[in-house]
């Protein structure tokens, strides 16, 4: 984001890695007047929670809010532990 010149101050939110809490965070950030143009999630479960919140708020995904295909990557645990 920094390299692209997109400010993130006040725009970064933390959510637990499960869909239920991500849903609650999603309701908060998506229902406000300054809705973000994009959301980056660390896990598929977080993405599911955010998309559920968007659906509940009647945000047209992918119409008015884009949702690219899943870009989940797999990492070997042995490499991550190093």
For each residue, the residues with C-beta under 8 A, 3 or more apart:
1: 4 6 7 8
2: 5 6 8
3:
4: 1
5: 2
6: 1 2
7: 1 11
8: 1 2 11 12
9:
10:
11: 7 8 36
12: 8
13: 25 28 29
14: 25
15: 21 22 24 25 26 46 49
16: 21 22
17: 22 42 43 45 46
18: 21 22 45 46 49
19: 22 23 45 46 48 49 52
20: 23 24 49
21: 15 16 18 24 25 49
22: 15 16 17 18 19 25 26 41 45 46 47 48 49 50 53
23: 19 20 26 27 49 50 52 53
24: 15 20 21 27 28 49 53
25: 13 14 15 21 22 28 29 49 50
26: 15 22 23 29 30 39 49 50 52 53 54
27: 23 24 30 31 53 56 57
28: 13 24 25 31 32
29: 13 25 26 32 35 36 39
30: 26 27 35 36 50 53 54 57 59
31: 27 28 57
32: 28 29 35
33:
34:
35: 29 30 32 59
36: 11 29 30 39
37: 65
38: 66
39: 26 29 36 50
40:
41: 22 44 46 47 50
42: 17 46
43: 17 46 47
44: 41 47 48 70 72
45: 17 18 19 22 48 49
46: 15 17 18 19 22 41 42 43 49 50
47: 22 41 43 44 50 51 70
48: 19 22 44 45 51 52
49: 15 18 19 20 21 22 23 24 25 26 45 46 52 53
50: 22 23 25 26 30 39 41 46 47 53 54
51: 47 48 54 55 61 67
52: 19 23 26 48 49 55 56
53: 22 23 24 26 27 30 49 50 56 57
54: 26 30 50 51 57 59 61 65
55: 51 52 58 59 61
56: 27 52 53
57: 27 30 31 53 54
58: 55
59: 30 35 54 55 64 65
60: 63 64 65
61: 51 54 55 64 65 66 67
62: 65 66 67
63: 60
64: 59 60 61
65: 37 54 59 60 61 62
66: 38 61 62
67: 51 61 62
68: 71
69:
70: 44 47
71: 68
72: 44
73:
74:
75: 79 80
76: 79 80
77: 80 81
78: 81 82
79: 75 76 82
80: 75 76 77
81: 77 78
82: 78 79
